[in-house]
Amino acid sequence: MKKLAFVMVGAAALGLGACSGNNQDAVQNAELNQPSADQLNELANQAAMDAANAEAAALANQQKQLNEANAAADETKNPSDEQEQNVSGM
């Protein structure tokens, strides 16, 4: 069992030893694929504007619905002066 463990550890060490961190092509490709700070700022600003516009549209729609509900519910009649003076039941 110990021999098998030593063989496995040795094979893992050789396998990981073959991976070199000095592969400049991979490093340069990764750097090329990264957006610049200006591009990131522009994307962030665009996302913020989209979110603000969506929120403003949602709030406008909610205000419209509230106005329609209030207009429909506000059809009550005010009592006349005679009715207001008729408080004998109180």
N, C-alpha and C positions, 0 to 999 in steps of 0.2 A: 504494500500500500504506500509505503514511503517512497519507493522508487517511482511509482506512478505520479505521486505529488511532485517529486523533483522534475520529472519529465514535463509535466504540465506547466510548472512554473518556468522552466527553461524555455519551453516553446512560446509561452506568453511573453517572456522577456525578449526573445528574438523577434517575435512579431511586432512588439511595440518599438523595438530598436530600429526597425526598418522605417518607421514613421519619422521623418525628419521635419523639424520646424523651420528649416532654412529654405523652403520652397518659395522663392520670390515670385514665381509666376502666379501661384495661388494667392499670395498676399496682394500683388498688384491687381489681380482680377477682382478681389474683394473690395479693394479701394476704389476701383473704377465703377463698381456697381452701386456705390453709396451716393445718395443725392447730396448736393452742396447745401450749405447753411441757408443760402438765399432761397433755394428751391423748397427746403423744409419750412422756412418762414412763410413763403407764399402759400404753400399747401395748408399750413395751420391757419393763416388769415382767411383763406377761402372757406375752410371748414367752419370757422367761427362765424363768418358772414352767413353761410348757409343755415347754421343753427339759429342765428338771430332772426333771419328772415322767416324760417319755419315757425319759430315761437311767436313772432309778430302776427303771422297769418292765423295761427291757432287762436291767439288772443282776440283778434278781430272777429273771427268766426264765433267765438264764445260770446263776445259783446253783442254781436248781431242776434244770436239766439236769445240772450237775456232781454234785449230790447223788444224782440217779438213776443216773448212770454209776458213781459210787463205790459205791453200794449194790449194783449188779449185779456189779461186779468184785470186791467184798470178800467172796467166798464161799470163801476159802481156809481150810484147816484148819491149826491150829497143830500142830506135831509133838509127840508125847508125850515124856515124860521119857526113856523108853527109847530112842526114836529120836534124841533130842538127845545122849544119852550114847554112842550107837553112832557114833563118829567114827574107827573103826579104819582106814577107807579113806583118811584124810587124812594 
